[in-house]
Amino acid sequence: QVQLVESGGGLVQAGGSLGLSCAASGRSMYAMGWFRQAPGKEREFVAALKWSGGSIYYADSLKGRFTVSGDNAKNTVYLQMNSLKPEDTAVYYCAASPGYCSGVRCTRQSFYDYWGQGTQVTVSS
């Protein structure tokens, strides 16, 4: 049984930093990523990486503030979030897939087979 276990959410003041982690168990993954859903909004892509080749993808609006990284041996992906803004407040979801993706497909929710339970990130102004 595949499980994605997230940790690291919380409350932070604007301008601060938070780190999230997500560990996958049950099978090896080809790609892992992060999505987020703010209140009243649709879930959106944040960042993703592929273990094979090391390709990394970011939402354009988050480049420079968010950094995704991972430990293939541990099947774990991390998200470091810096210079946080109130509009970053959302539930952050980890996602993973054992299947192949390339380019924009790696940023689509539909590509990912497995999802974490979500972790709340709240940025106060």
Sequence and secondary structure as in RCSB ss.txt:
>XXXX:A:sequence
QVQLVESGGGLVQAGGSLGLSCAASGRSMYAMGWFRQAPGKEREFVAALKWSGGSIYYADSLKGRFTVSGDNAKN
TVYLQMNSLKPEDTAVYYCAASPGYCSGVRCTRQSFYDYWGQGTQVTVSS
>XXXX:A:secstr
  EEEEE  EEEETT  EEEEEEEESS  SEEEEEEE TTS  EEEEEEETTTT EEE GGGBTTEEEEEEGGGT
EEEEEE S  GGG EEEEEEEESS   GGGGG GGG  EE   EEEEEE 
